[in-house]
Structures are given as C-alpha cells and as structure tokens.
C-alpha cells in the first residue's frame, strides 16, 4: 500500500506547491521547447525520457516528462507539474533528486536522459 501511495503522490500534479525557482525553470522549458528539441542538451526537459534509480529500493524505472494534459502515470508519462516531474527538470545524468513524501524523502539518481 505504501508503494502505491508513494507512486501516486510523486507522479501526479497537486496544486501549485512548486517553489518559484522550479516554476520559472518549468516555464522556461515550455517557452523554449522547440529549440531544445532541435538541439538535445542532455538535460531533462518536457518530452524527455528519463531512466531513474530509486535509491531506496535499488530499482530502475523509466518515465517520460509530459504536459499535464498528456500525463498518464500508469504508462510512465508523468506531468511536469508533479513533484517528481518538477524535480527532474533541467537535471543531467548523475544528479540526484529528493522528493518529500509521506513524512520521508524519496531519492532518485538520473541514469539516462533521452528523447
């Protein structure tokens, strides 16, 4: 049950509890989406396919960062406005993201960024 609750929380957008700096990065990615798609930077942006290592469970998973309208966490398409999606924006291979969840913190390492 905890695993499902955690997955539900970190992959779905919940209001606007995103800090202003993260929101600015997300908006910048939307504003320059076409240019970034034409020249891959190795950074996570909207439409990036990201392979992650769950550092607590030592399990790999792959997600695609999408707009809220395209979000379908069951298929790995997570919203850029979800806690995990927002935390991943502009990250590169090797970086670690921490997401507070249910009184603890989930840590993920970025293993691969593709399109």
C-alpha positions, 0 to 999 in steps of 0.5 A: 500500500505504501508503494502505491501511495508513494507512486501516486503522490510523486507522479501526479500534479497537486496544486501549485506547491512548486517553489518559484525557482522550479516554476520559472525553470518549468516555464522556461522549458515550455517557452523554449521547447522547440529549440531544445528539441532541435538541439538535445542538451542532455538535460531533462526537459518536457518530452524527455525520457528519463531512466531513474534509480530509486535509491531506496529500493535499488530499482530502475524505472523509466518515465517520460516528462509530459504536459499535464494534459498528456500525463498518464502515470500508469504508462510512465508519462508523468506531468511536469507539474508533479513533484517528481516531474518538477524535480527532474527538470533541467537535471543531467545524468548523475544528479540526484533528486529528493522528493518529500513524501509521506513524512520521508524523502524519496531519492532518485539518481538520473541514469539516462536522459533521452528523447 
